[in-house]
Amino acid sequence: ALSCLCYSCVSNSTTTCDHVTQIECPGGKCMTTAQFFYNGVNSYYGFEKGCAKEEMCGQEGRSTGVNIKYQSSSRCCKGNFCNGDDEYERKYD
């Protein structure tokens, strides 16, 4: 089975990823997920990186309720550290 190295972290902004670590992913793919949340008053942005979850690759998630809006989008890539700094983190900025 192919494996690759990916960046792993979670962020509560669109600029910095906290506690970046390097992890080995047995599937050979990395993933970046961008997220946006609005609660009627404030907007929150964030993203996370890690090993690809195949069922999330290329998926757009969205839910809305009374004064609540949530969006997420995941992008997967192949190759060592392919989920490094990219514009995708700021998808909802």
N, CA and C atoms as an extended XYZ file, in Angstrom:
279
Properties=species:S:1:pos:R:3:atomname:S:1:resname:S:1:resid:I:1 pbc="F F F"
N         0.840       -1.195        0.000 N   ALA     1
C         0.000        0.000        0.000 CA  ALA     1
C         0.875        1.244        0.000 C   ALA     1
N         0.460        2.206       -0.774 N   LEU     2
C         1.194        3.458       -0.822 CA  LEU     2
C         0.950        4.247        0.447 C   LEU     2
N         1.985        4.904        0.921 N   SER     3
C         1.771        5.839        2.014 CA  SER     3
C         2.497        7.124        1.664 C   SER     3
N         2.079        8.206        2.279 N   CYS     4
C         2.767        9.463        2.046 CA  CYS     4
C         2.722       10.279        3.324 C   CYS     4
N         3.498       11.336        3.351 N   LEU     5
C         3.533       12.220        4.505 CA  LEU     5
C         2.641       13.416        4.237 C   LEU     5
N         1.883       13.811        5.248 N   CYS     6
C         0.967       14.935        5.104 CA  CYS     6
C         1.109       15.858        6.304 C   CYS     6
N         0.720       17.100        6.097 N   TYR     7
C         0.632       18.023        7.220 CA  TYR     7
C        -0.686       17.769        7.942 C   TYR     7
N        -0.655       17.885        9.248 N   SER     8
C        -1.862       17.712       10.043 CA  SER     8
C        -1.974       18.880       11.013 C   SER     8
N        -3.139       19.512       11.058 N   CYS     9
C        -3.353       20.622       11.983 CA  CYS     9
C        -4.814       21.025       11.952 C   CYS     9
N        -5.187       21.867       12.894 N   VAL    10
C        -6.529       22.435       12.953 CA  VAL    10
C        -6.368       23.929       13.144 C   VAL    10
N        -7.215       24.717       12.494 N   SER    11
C        -7.104       26.160       12.606 CA  SER    11
C        -8.458       26.796       12.842 C   SER    11
N        -8.460       27.880       13.599 N   ASN    12
C        -9.676       28.658       13.803 CA  ASN    12
C        -9.600       29.982       13.069 C   ASN    12
N        -8.766       30.039       12.052 N   SER    13
C        -8.682       31.237       11.220 CA  SER    13
C        -8.394       30.776        9.802 C   SER    13
N        -8.212       31.710        8.896 N   THR    14
C        -7.888       31.307        7.530 CA  THR    14
C        -6.411       31.510        7.253 C   THR    14
N        -5.642       31.838        8.270 N   THR    15
C        -4.247       32.154        8.008 CA  THR    15
C        -3.261       31.204        8.658 C   THR    15
N        -3.477       30.851        9.911 N   THR    16
C        -2.485       30.019       10.572 CA  THR    16
C        -3.077       28.688       10.982 C   THR    16
N        -2.269       27.667       10.880 N   CYS    17
C        -2.684       26.334       11.293 CA  CYS    17
C        -1.927       26.012       12.576 C   CYS    17
N        -2.663       25.727       13.640 N   ASP    18
C        -2.033       25.512       14.936 CA  ASP    18
C        -1.473       24.103       15.078 C   ASP    18
N        -0.361       24.016       15.780 N   HIS    19
C         0.237       22.723       16.123 CA  HIS    19
C         0.421       21.843       14.885 C   HIS    19
N         1.110       22.377       13.895 N   VAL    20
C         1.316       21.604       12.667 CA  VAL    20
C         2.223       20.414       12.961 C   VAL    20
N         1.763       19.242       12.570 N   THR    21
C         2.590       18.050       12.705 CA  THR    21
C         2.669       17.360       11.357 C   THR    21
N         3.596       16.439       11.248 N   GLN    22
C         3.729       15.663       10.025 CA  GLN    22
C         3.310       14.238       10.344 C   GLN    22
N         2.366       13.736        9.580 N   ILE    23
C         1.853       12.395        9.844 CA  ILE    23
C         1.981       11.541        8.597 C   ILE    23
N         2.042       10.238        8.808 N   GLU    24
C         2.095        9.318        7.677 CA  GLU    24
C         0.690        8.825        7.389 C   GLU    24
N         0.304        8.910        6.123 N   CYS    25
C        -1.044        8.509        5.729 CA  CYS    25
C        -0.967        7.270        4.847 C   CYS    25
N        -1.509        6.155        5.318 N   PRO    26
C        -1.404        4.896        4.580 CA  PRO    26
C        -2.084        4.926        3.222 C   PRO    26
N        -3.086        5.777        3.055 N   GLY    27
C        -3.788        5.815        1.777 CA  GLY    27
C        -3.046        6.550        0.682 C   GLY    27
N        -1.979        7.251        1.038 N   GLY    28
C        -1.204        7.960        0.030 CA  GLY    28
C        -1.793        9.291       -0.392 C   GLY    28
N        -2.805        9.760        0.331 N   LYS    29
C        -3.418       11.045       -0.016 CA  LYS    29
C        -3.543       11.928        1.220 C   LYS    29
N        -3.428       13.234        0.981 N   CYS    30
C        -3.615       14.221        2.046 CA  CYS    30
C        -4.919       14.972        1.779 C   CYS    30
N        -5.386       15.702        2.790 N   MET    31
C        -6.638       16.426        2.622 CA  MET    31
C        -6.583       17.762        3.352 C   MET    31
N        -7.216       18.760        2.751 N   THR    32
C        -7.467       20.033        3.421 CA  THR    32
C        -8.974       20.254        3.412 C   THR    32
N        -9.535       20.576        4.557 N   THR    33
C       -10.962       20.877        4.655 CA  THR    33
C       -11.135       22.317        5.121 C   THR    33
N       -11.820       23.115        4.320 N   ALA    34
C       -12.108       24.502        4.682 CA  ALA    34
C       -13.507       24.558        5.276 C   ALA    34
N       -13.681       25.402        6.296 N   GLN    35
C       -14.966       25.465        6.979 CA  GLN    35
C       -15.394       26.905        7.230 C   GLN    35
N       -16.690       27.113        7.200 N   PHE    36
C       -17.264       28.423        7.493 CA  PHE    36
C       -18.509       28.213        8.343 C   PHE    36
N       -18.645       29.016        9.395 N   PHE    37
C       -19.807       28.887       10.271 CA  PHE    37
C       -20.299       30.279       10.635 C   PHE    37
N       -21.597       30.488       10.540 N   TYR    38
C       -22.199       31.772       10.893 CA  TYR    38
C       -23.358       31.509       11.838 C   TYR    38
N       -23.377       32.193       12.984 N   ASN    39
C       -24.413       31.912       13.983 CA  ASN    39
C       -25.431       33.037       14.117 C   ASN    39
N       -25.521       33.904       13.107 N   GLY    40
C       -26.466       34.998       13.173 CA  GLY    40
C       -25.841       36.278       13.679 C   GLY    40
N       -24.710       36.154       14.354 N   VAL    41
C       -24.005       37.321       14.880 CA  VAL    41
C       -22.572       37.357       14.366 C   VAL    41
N       -21.870       36.269       14.564 N   ASN    42
C       -20.463       36.205       14.186 CA  ASN    42
C       -20.205       35.144       13.132 C   ASN    42
N       -19.160       35.375       12.365 N   SER    43
C       -18.706       34.389       11.388 CA  SER    43
C       -17.413       33.763       11.890 C   SER    43
N       -17.294       32.481       11.695 N   TYR    44
C       -16.082       31.770       12.069 CA  TYR    44
C       -15.552       31.053       10.838 C   TYR    44
N       -14.241       31.139       10.663 N   TYR    45
C       -13.609       30.454        9.544 CA  TYR    45
C       -12.566       29.510       10.115 C   TYR    45
N       -12.279       28.484        9.386 N   GLY    46
C       -11.218       27.600        9.834 CA  GLY    46
C       -10.926       26.551        8.792 C   GLY    46
N        -9.918       25.777        9.065 N   PHE    47
C        -9.617       24.659        8.179 CA  PHE    47
C        -8.858       23.612        8.969 C   PHE    47
N        -8.820       22.427        8.441 N   GLU    48
C        -8.003       21.396        9.049 CA  GLU    48
C        -7.327       20.588        7.963 C   GLU    48
N        -6.216       20.016        8.328 N   LYS    49
C        -5.438       19.219        7.384 CA  LYS    49
C        -5.151       17.869        8.002 C   LYS    49
N        -4.968       16.891        7.153 N   GLY    50
C        -4.642       15.563        7.651 CA  GLY    50
C        -4.707       14.549        6.525 C   GLY    50
N        -4.857       13.294        6.918 N   CYS    51
C        -4.975       12.224        5.922 CA  CYS    51
C        -6.332       12.320        5.232 C   CYS    51
N        -6.349       11.962        3.973 N   ALA    52
C        -7.594       12.020        3.215 CA  ALA    52
C        -8.584       10.979        3.717 C   ALA    52
N        -9.834       11.401        3.818 N   LYS    53
C       -10.933       10.466        4.028 CA  LYS    53
C       -11.626       10.380        2.674 C   LYS    53
N       -11.505        9.241        2.037 N   GLU    54
C       -11.913        9.115        0.637 CA  GLU    54
C       -13.335        9.600        0.387 C   GLU    54
N       -14.235        9.351        1.341 N   GLU    55
C       -15.632        9.736        1.123 CA  GLU    55
C       -15.820       11.251        1.186 C   GLU    55
N       -14.806       11.973        1.677 N   MET    56
C       -14.928       13.429        1.763 CA  MET    56
C       -14.248       14.148        0.604 C   MET    56
N       -13.439       13.447       -0.157 N   CYS    57
C       -12.683       14.097       -1.228 CA  CYS    57
C       -13.614       14.763       -2.234 C   CYS    57
N       -13.425       16.040       -2.438 N   GLY    58
C       -14.225       16.763       -3.417 CA  GLY    58
C       -15.642       17.058       -2.969 C   GLY    58
N       -15.945       16.783       -1.704 N   GLN    59
C       -17.315       16.986       -1.230 CA  GLN    59
C       -17.523       18.400       -0.700 C   GLN    59
N       -18.695       18.929       -0.977 N   GLU    60
C       -19.105       20.212       -0.411 CA  GLU    60
C       -20.221       19.908        0.582 C   GLU    60
N       -20.075       20.410        1.791 N   GLY    61
C       -21.126       20.216        2.782 CA  GLY    61
C       -21.749       21.556        3.101 C   GLY    61
N       -23.036       21.550        3.363 N   ARG    62
C       -23.701       22.822        3.625 CA  ARG    62
C       -24.960       22.544        4.420 C   ARG    62
N       -25.192       23.357        5.429 N   SER    63
C       -26.459       23.246        6.139 CA  SER    63
C       -26.855       24.626        6.626 C   SER    63
N       -28.139       24.894        6.592 N   THR    64
C       -28.631       26.186        7.049 CA  THR    64
C       -29.821       25.958        7.959 C   THR    64
N       -29.958       26.832        8.920 N   GLY    65
C       -31.088       26.766        9.830 CA  GLY    65
C       -31.465       28.194       10.161 C   GLY    65
N       -32.213       28.388       11.218 N   VAL    66
C       -32.583       29.733       11.635 CA  VAL    66
C       -31.328       30.440       12.141 C   VAL    66
N       -30.913       31.470       11.414 N   ASN    67
C       -29.725       32.244       11.785 CA  ASN    67
C       -28.437       31.429       11.842 C   ASN    67
N       -28.434       30.262       11.233 N   ILE    68
C       -27.223       29.453       11.268 CA  ILE    68
C       -26.864       29.014        9.853 C   ILE    68
N       -25.607       29.110        9.550 N   LYS    69
C       -25.141       28.676        8.239 CA  LYS    69
C       -23.804       27.977        8.420 C   LYS    69
N       -23.663       26.830        7.798 N   TYR    70
C       -22.414       26.083        7.894 CA  TYR    70
C       -22.039       25.573        6.511 C   TYR    70
N       -20.775       25.733        6.164 N   GLN    71
C       -20.291       25.207        4.895 CA  GLN    71
C       -18.947       24.547        5.123 C   GLN    71
N       -18.702       23.480        4.425 N   SER    72
C       -17.380       22.879        4.458 CA  SER    72
C       -17.084       22.303        3.088 C   SER    72
N       -15.818       22.246        2.781 N   SER    73
C       -15.400       21.744        1.487 CA  SER    73
C       -14.056       21.062        1.662 C   SER    73
N       -13.913       19.879        1.087 N   SER    74
C       -12.681       19.113        1.259 CA  SER    74
C       -11.992       18.861       -0.069 C   SER    74
N       -10.689       19.017       -0.057 N   ARG    75
C        -9.905       18.725       -1.255 CA  ARG    75
C        -8.799       17.753       -0.894 C   ARG    75
N        -8.649       16.723       -1.698 N   CYS    76
C        -7.617       15.719       -1.467 CA  CYS    76
C        -6.551       15.817       -2.551 C   CYS    76
N        -5.362       15.371       -2.214 N   CYS    77
C        -4.265       15.421       -3.177 CA  CYS    77
C        -3.316       14.267       -2.900 C   CYS    77
N        -2.508       13.945       -3.896 N   LYS    78
C        -1.553       12.847       -3.767 CA  LYS    78
C        -0.137       13.393       -3.681 C   LYS    78
N         0.666       12.766       -2.845 N   GLY    79
C         2.075       13.143       -2.784 CA  GLY    79
C         2.459       13.730       -1.437 C   GLY    79
N         3.725       13.603       -1.094 N   ASN    80
C         4.210       14.093        0.190 CA  ASN    80
C         3.958       15.586        0.360 C   ASN    80
N         3.334       15.928        1.460 N   PHE    81
C         3.110       17.328        1.854 CA  PHE    81
C         2.381       18.147        0.792 C   PHE    81
N         1.526       17.490        0.012 N   CYS    82
C         0.787       18.217       -1.032 CA  CYS    82
C        -0.282       19.118       -0.423 C   CYS    82
N        -0.584       18.950        0.866 N   ASN    83
C        -1.579       19.812        1.501 CA  ASN    83
C        -0.911       20.919        2.315 C   ASN    83
N         0.198       21.409        1.807 N   GLY    84
C         0.876       22.539        2.434 CA  GLY    84
C         0.098       23.815        2.189 C   GLY    84
N         0.750       24.933        2.348 N   ASP    85
C         0.067       26.222        2.206 CA  ASP    85
C        -0.542       26.353        0.816 C   ASP    85
N        -1.817       26.620        0.764 N   ASP    86
C        -2.455       26.857       -0.533 CA  ASP    86
C        -3.660       27.766       -0.355 C   ASP    86
N        -4.156       28.273       -1.444 N   GLU    87
C        -5.279       29.209       -1.407 CA  GLU    87
C        -6.555       28.553       -0.893 C   GLU    87
N        -6.593       27.241       -0.930 N   TYR    88
C        -7.808       26.525       -0.553 CA  TYR    88
C        -8.219       26.802        0.885 C   TYR    88
N        -7.231       27.058        1.743 N   GLU    89
C        -7.531       27.321        3.148 CA  GLU    89
C        -8.424       28.544        3.293 C   GLU    89
N        -8.348       29.460        2.329 N   ARG    90
C        -9.101       30.711        2.411 CA  ARG    90
C       -10.330       30.700        1.513 C   ARG    90
N       -10.818       29.511        1.216 N   LYS    91
C       -11.941       29.363        0.294 CA  LYS    91
C       -13.145       30.219        0.685 C   LYS    91
N       -13.425       30.327        1.963 N   TYR    92
C       -14.617       31.059        2.402 CA  TYR    92
C       -14.290       32.438        2.954 C   TYR    92
N       -13.037       32.843        2.845 N   ASP    93
C       -12.620       34.119        3.421 CA  ASP    93
C       -13.279       35.287        2.701 C   ASP    93
